[in-house]
Amino acid sequence: MLVEMGDKSDDFVGSKEWIGTFEVSICIDYTYDIPCRILHCQSIREFTDNLGNLFSHFESICSPAMIGGNIDAASKTLLGVAWNKSNPSDSHLLILDPHYSGKDDMKIIEEEGWVAWKPMNSLTPSSFYNICLPQFSAR
C-alpha cells in the first residue's frame, strides 16, 4: 500500500523495515478515508504536557491511538488516559500491545499483560514519541 501511494520504493515490499505512526496515518486515510492527526512529543515532558489533549481525544473522538518512538521502538496502541490533572506525571496510559495474536479472550490478554494501565515513567525518557490520532468518532 505504501509503495502504491508512492511513500516507499519498490524494494520496501517484502522487507523487514519498520513503519511509524506517520505511515500508519496515511494508510488509515488511504484505506478508510479517515484523516489522522499526528501529535509529536519531543520528550516525556512534552508527552505529559499533552495528556489533556489526549484525554479530550478519548472523550470526543474515542478512537484508539498508535504510539511510536525513536529510542522506544516498541509500538503501542493507546486506548485511554487516566489523567491526574494535579500531578500529570502520576497519570497512566491504557496500553494494548498490538503484537498479540492469540485467542480473542480478554481474560488471557489482561492476565498476560497484553493490555494494562502503564505509568508515565514506563515510557523511555530519552525517546521522542509520535501519536497517531484517527479523527473519526466511534460513538
Backbone as CSV, one residue per row, in Angstrom:
resi,resn,N_x,N_y,N_z,CA_x,CA_y,CA_z,C_x,C_y,C_z
1,MET,0.824,-1.188,0.000,0.000,0.000,0.000,0.875,1.261,0.000
2,LEU,1.931,1.243,0.826,2.821,2.414,0.890,3.571,2.617,-0.425
3,VAL,3.927,1.529,-1.099,4.569,1.619,-2.410,3.562,2.163,-3.425
4,GLU,2.348,1.638,-3.390,1.284,2.080,-4.292,1.017,3.582,-4.150
5,MET,1.083,4.075,-2.919,0.847,5.502,-2.668,2.050,6.368,-3.015
6,GLY,3.213,5.733,-3.260,4.416,6.484,-3.574,5.221,6.910,-2.354
7,ASP,4.852,6.396,-1.180,5.588,6.748,0.038,6.880,5.937,0.165
8,LYS,6.894,4.719,-0.362,8.060,3.835,-0.285,8.425,3.353,-1.678
9,SER,9.702,3.000,-1.841,10.159,2.468,-3.133,9.795,0.982,-3.242
10,ASP,9.898,0.445,-4.440,9.509,-0.944,-4.703,10.230,-1.956,-3.810
11,ASP,11.484,-1.672,-3.421,12.230,-2.634,-2.613,11.728,-2.719,-1.168
12,PHE,10.771,-1.884,-0.809,10.174,-1.957,0.529,9.311,-3.209,0.670
13,VAL,8.693,-3.648,-0.434,7.815,-4.829,-0.415,8.629,-6.061,-0.029
14,GLY,8.168,-6.761,1.005,8.837,-7.959,1.478,10.006,-7.686,2.419
15,SER,10.309,-6.424,2.651,11.430,-6.100,3.545,10.997,-6.233,5.004
16,LYS,11.933,-6.119,5.888,11.674,-6.170,7.330,11.720,-4.767,7.941
17,GLU,11.648,-3.740,7.100,11.685,-2.364,7.589,10.430,-2.049,8.390
18,TRP,10.619,-1.238,9.426,9.512,-0.818,10.278,8.802,0.378,9.655
19,ILE,7.551,0.515,9.987,6.844,1.741,9.645,6.497,2.442,10.953
20,GLY,6.263,3.731,10.869,5.947,4.504,12.062,4.518,5.016,12.036
21,THR,4.231,5.888,12.967,2.876,6.418,13.095,2.483,7.263,11.896
22,PHE,3.459,7.916,11.251,3.122,8.688,10.054,2.598,7.752,8.964
23,GLU,3.302,6.642,8.733,2.857,5.674,7.723,1.513,5.063,8.099
24,VAL,1.317,4.802,9.389,0.020,4.304,9.851,-1.072,5.303,9.484
25,SER,-0.796,6.590,9.709,-1.812,7.622,9.431,-2.175,7.686,7.955
26,ILE,-1.179,7.590,7.072,-1.528,7.680,5.649,-2.222,6.407,5.163
27,CYS,-1.906,5.257,5.777,-2.612,4.017,5.425,-4.072,4.071,5.867
28,ILE,-4.332,4.595,7.055,-5.715,4.731,7.535,-6.496,5.676,6.633
29,ASP,-5.875,6.784,6.275,-6.539,7.751,5.400,-6.787,7.160,4.012
30,TYR,-5.794,6.484,3.473,-5.881,5.886,2.135,-6.948,4.791,2.087
31,THR,-6.970,3.932,3.100,-7.865,2.780,3.115,-9.295,3.134,3.510
32,TYR,-9.429,3.985,4.526,-10.758,4.247,5.089,-11.248,5.685,4.909
33,ASP,-10.442,6.527,4.282,-10.774,7.939,4.100,-11.026,8.629,5.454
34,ILE,-10.181,8.274,6.432,-10.254,8.868,7.768,-8.948,9.618,8.004
35,PRO,-9.005,10.927,8.100,-7.769,11.677,8.356,-7.272,11.418,9.775
36,CYS,-5.985,11.598,9.958,-5.367,11.407,11.268,-4.577,12.654,11.646
37,ARG,-4.542,12.908,12.916,-3.723,13.990,13.465,-2.496,13.337,14.084
38,ILE,-1.324,13.884,13.802,-0.090,13.394,14.418,0.304,14.382,15.507
39,LEU,0.458,13.863,16.700,0.910,14.667,17.835,2.359,14.274,18.083
40,HIS,3.288,15.208,17.869,4.716,14.932,18.052,5.145,15.446,19.416
41,CYS,5.701,14.579,20.221,6.196,14.941,21.547,7.691,14.654,21.577
42,GLN,8.488,15.698,21.705,9.944,15.549,21.654,10.532,14.958,22.930
43,SER,9.732,14.885,23.974,10.226,14.372,25.250,9.045,13.851,26.071
44,ILE,9.374,13.160,27.156,8.327,12.695,28.067,7.622,13.901,28.669
45,ARG,8.367,14.957,28.909,7.770,16.195,29.450,6.690,16.711,28.500
46,GLU,7.008,16.760,27.203,6.030,17.210,26.210,4.842,16.251,26.131
47,PHE,5.116,14.952,26.242,4.051,13.947,26.247,3.124,14.211,27.431
48,THR,3.725,14.404,28.608,2.951,14.683,29.819,2.143,15.965,29.664
49,ASP,2.752,16.989,29.045,2.052,18.257,28.810,0.857,18.092,27.878
50,ASN,0.842,17.050,27.065,-0.244,16.804,26.105,-1.297,15.830,26.608
51,LEU,-1.210,15.418,27.866,-2.197,14.469,28.390,-3.614,15.022,28.327
52,GLY,-3.778,16.317,28.534,-5.101,16.933,28.421,-5.653,16.794,27.013
53,ASN,-4.806,16.985,25.991,-5.232,16.806,24.596,-5.619,15.360,24.323
54,LEU,-4.839,14.424,24.863,-5.154,13.005,24.668,-6.445,12.637,25.391
55,PHE,-6.612,13.138,26.606,-7.836,12.887,27.364,-9.047,13.403,26.577
56,SER,-8.927,14.606,26.016,-10.015,15.186,25.206,-10.296,14.341,23.969
57,HIS,-9.243,13.805,23.361,-9.410,12.941,22.188,-10.294,11.743,22.542
58,PHE,-10.019,11.114,23.677,-10.793,9.936,24.060,-12.213,10.297,24.501
59,GLU,-12.407,11.487,25.013,-13.765,11.920,25.369,-14.599,12.248,24.137
60,SER,-13.983,12.865,23.128,-14.765,13.336,21.983,-14.701,12.412,20.773
61,ILE,-13.532,11.932,20.409,-13.368,11.131,19.199,-13.501,9.639,19.503
62,CYS,-12.905,9.201,20.580,-12.999,7.818,21.070,-12.194,6.790,20.280
63,SER,-11.429,7.180,19.293,-10.670,6.189,18.525,-9.359,5.847,19.237
64,PRO,-8.910,4.592,19.114,-7.599,4.241,19.645,-6.522,5.067,18.953
65,ALA,-5.383,5.193,19.586,-4.260,5.944,19.024,-3.050,5.026,18.954
66,MET,-2.196,5.252,17.977,-0.970,4.472,17.827,0.194,5.331,18.289
67,ILE,1.068,4.748,19.105,2.235,5.466,19.617,3.491,4.785,19.098
68,GLY,4.428,5.583,18.627,5.734,5.077,18.228,6.794,6.084,18.611
69,GLY,7.999,5.607,18.824,9.092,6.489,19.198,10.370,6.129,18.470
70,ASN,11.407,6.889,18.738,12.679,6.571,18.087,13.527,5.636,18.952
71,ILE,13.774,5.976,20.204,14.535,5.107,21.096,13.626,3.979,21.583
72,ASP,12.436,4.323,22.014,11.421,3.336,22.401,10.713,2.920,21.120
73,ALA,11.221,1.887,20.481,10.691,1.471,19.180,9.580,0.437,19.289
74,ALA,9.144,0.123,20.512,8.052,-0.831,20.693,6.728,-0.111,20.459
75,SER,6.065,-0.443,19.359,4.802,0.227,19.062,3.775,-0.097,20.142
76,LYS,2.878,0.850,20.354,1.859,0.713,21.384,0.534,1.235,20.842
77,THR,-0.542,0.623,21.269,-1.865,1.148,20.969,-2.392,1.767,22.254
78,LEU,-2.749,3.030,22.176,-3.262,3.764,23.333,-4.784,3.712,23.301
79,LEU,-5.355,3.166,24.380,-6.807,3.010,24.458,-7.465,3.979,25.432
80,GLY,-6.682,4.616,26.280,-7.251,5.542,27.251,-6.185,6.228,28.076
81,VAL,-6.601,7.275,28.787,-5.709,8.050,29.637,-6.379,8.266,30.987
82,ALA,-5.669,7.912,32.049,-6.101,8.251,33.401,-5.253,9.459,33.792
83,TRP,-5.819,10.639,33.572,-5.082,11.897,33.681,-5.222,12.469,35.082
84,ASN,-4.106,12.609,35.771,-4.063,13.235,37.081,-3.708,14.707,36.856
85,LYS,-4.724,15.561,36.805,-4.513,16.974,36.485,-3.588,17.663,37.474
86,SER,-3.683,17.314,38.746,-2.861,17.987,39.753,-1.419,17.491,39.753
87,ASN,-1.181,16.281,39.259,0.173,15.734,39.161,0.258,14.886,37.892
88,PRO,0.386,15.541,36.722,0.346,14.818,35.444,1.353,13.673,35.321
89,SER,2.497,13.778,35.969,3.483,12.697,35.869,3.006,11.435,36.586
90,ASP,1.951,11.561,37.400,1.348,10.415,38.081,0.164,9.846,37.278
91,SER,0.029,10.263,36.033,-1.039,9.763,35.158,-0.661,8.394,34.600
92,HIS,-1.659,7.715,34.026,-1.438,6.388,33.460,-2.039,6.302,32.060
93,LEU,-1.464,5.429,31.254,-1.920,5.194,29.886,-2.422,3.750,29.778
94,LEU,-3.580,3.567,29.175,-4.084,2.222,28.922,-3.487,1.759,27.593
95,ILE,-2.529,0.844,27.694,-1.749,0.407,26.537,-2.121,-1.023,26.151
96,LEU,-2.348,-1.215,24.865,-2.557,-2.537,24.282,-1.360,-2.824,23.386
97,ASP,-0.714,-3.955,23.589,0.401,-4.336,22.722,-0.187,-4.863,21.416
98,PRO,0.083,-4.187,20.297,-0.527,-4.605,19.020,0.061,-5.886,18.447
99,HIS,1.044,-6.479,19.114,1.656,-7.695,18.608,0.930,-8.963,19.055
100,TYR,-0.072,-8.830,19.919,-0.812,-10.004,20.383,-1.510,-10.673,19.205
101,SER,-1.408,-11.992,19.147,-2.046,-12.716,18.040,-2.731,-13.996,18.502
102,GLY,-3.093,-14.064,19.776,-3.726,-15.264,20.300,-5.235,-15.214,20.225
103,LYS,-5.857,-16.002,21.108,-7.313,-16.087,21.159,-7.920,-14.739,21.549
104,ASP,-9.113,-14.503,21.060,-9.861,-13.294,21.396,-10.490,-13.494,22.773
105,ASP,-9.658,-13.402,23.796,-10.083,-13.697,25.161,-9.486,-12.641,26.089
106,MET,-10.318,-11.711,26.554,-9.836,-10.612,27.381,-9.174,-11.101,28.663
107,LYS,-9.625,-12.204,29.213,-9.011,-12.725,30.444,-7.538,-13.048,30.191
108,ILE,-7.251,-13.744,29.093,-5.868,-14.082,28.731,-5.086,-12.808,28.438
109,ILE,-5.680,-11.915,27.659,-4.999,-10.675,27.260,-4.624,-9.851,28.483
110,GLU,-5.527,-9.744,29.445,-5.239,-8.988,30.672,-4.228,-9.716,31.554
111,GLU,-4.451,-11.009,31.797,-3.569,-11.767,32.692,-2.140,-11.826,32.177
112,GLU,-1.967,-11.897,30.868,-0.623,-11.979,30.294,-0.018,-10.600,30.031
113,GLY,-0.736,-9.547,30.388,-0.186,-8.194,30.282,-0.194,-7.581,28.893
114,TRP,-0.995,-8.128,27.988,-1.073,-7.563,26.642,-1.816,-6.231,26.648
115,VAL,-2.660,-6.029,27.658,-3.313,-4.744,27.861,-3.178,-4.415,29.349
116,ALA,-2.755,-3.178,29.635,-2.541,-2.807,31.035,-2.437,-1.290,31.158
117,TRP,-2.755,-0.805,32.352,-2.524,0.597,32.676,-1.031,0.748,32.984
118,LYS,-0.363,1.621,32.258,1.076,1.835,32.419,1.318,3.254,32.932
119,PRO,2.201,3.392,33.937,2.519,4.732,34.428,3.346,5.506,33.394
120,MET,3.310,6.809,33.484,4.063,7.651,32.552,5.553,7.315,32.577
121,ASN,6.066,6.919,33.736,7.502,6.625,33.805,7.870,5.296,33.133
122,SER,6.883,4.592,32.563,7.197,3.390,31.790,7.657,3.747,30.374
123,LEU,7.456,5.003,29.973,7.952,5.467,28.680,9.447,5.751,28.790
124,THR,10.153,5.667,27.682,11.596,5.884,27.662,11.900,7.381,27.684
125,PRO,12.575,7.860,28.731,12.808,9.306,28.878,13.559,9.959,27.714
126,SER,14.456,9.225,27.068,15.267,9.821,26.004,14.640,9.692,24.612
127,SER,13.448,9.156,24.540,12.786,8.950,23.249,11.836,10.090,22.930
128,PHE,11.684,10.388,21.630,10.546,11.215,21.230,9.408,10.261,20.914
129,TYR,8.192,10.774,20.899,7.027,9.949,20.590,6.134,10.671,19.586
130,ASN,5.652,9.915,18.616,4.613,10.385,17.708,3.344,9.612,18.037
131,ILE,2.244,10.328,18.089,0.966,9.706,18.408,0.023,9.959,17.240
132,CYS,-0.493,8.885,16.657,-1.425,8.972,15.529,-2.852,8.925,16.084
133,LEU,-3.589,10.005,15.858,-4.950,10.123,16.379,-5.955,10.140,15.218
134,PRO,-6.535,8.981,14.876,-7.563,8.957,13.829,-8.726,9.877,14.216
135,GLN,-9.213,10.633,13.243,-10.230,11.658,13.510,-11.619,11.216,13.090
136,PHE,-12.082,10.137,13.703,-13.457,9.706,13.490,-14.056,9.391,14.847
137,SER,-15.343,9.345,14.907,-15.984,9.055,16.176,-16.542,7.649,16.183
138,ALA,-16.225,6.912,17.252,-16.742,5.555,17.396,-18.140,5.563,17.990
139,ARG,-18.626,6.718,18.368,-19.949,6.809,19.001,-21.033,6.902,17.980
